[in-house]
Amino acid sequence: MRTLTDKIDSLPPGKKAEVEKLVDELVAADDEEPISSRADLIAKIEARRERLLKERGGFDTTPLIREFRETGS
């Protein structure tokens, strides 16, 4: 039976980068302090939203909203 590190080592470079990014996100999530108030929660959500906007850019929700209005799903 192969170990986790053996499995990761056998991945192509692109997949290794994905694994590394996932592990970094998991470690960062564990490093976060517990939320102590509603204001902290809102600030955390806003910070994540800003980070995602920088990383992935914005997206247009108009077609999704139009489809939902027309079909109800």
Secondary structure as the mmCIF struct_conf table of DSSP 4:
data_model
#
loop_
_struct_conf.conf_type_id
_struct_conf.id
_struct_conf.beg_label_comp_id
_struct_conf.beg_label_asym_id
_struct_conf.beg_label_seq_id
_struct_conf.end_label_comp_id
_struct_conf.end_label_asym_id
_struct_conf.end_label_seq_id
HELX_RH_AL_P HELX_RH_AL_P1 LEU A 4 ASP A 9
TURN_TY1_P TURN_TY1_P1 SER A 10 SER A 10
BEND BEND1 LEU A 11 LEU A 11
HELX_RH_AL_P HELX_RH_AL_P2 PRO A 13 ASP A 31
BEND BEND2 GLU A 32 GLU A 32
HELX_LH_PP_P HELX_LH_PP_P1 GLU A 33 ILE A 35
BEND BEND3 SER A 37 SER A 37
HELX_RH_AL_P HELX_RH_AL_P3 ARG A 38 ARG A 56
HELX_RH_AL_P HELX_RH_AL_P4 THR A 62 THR A 71
#
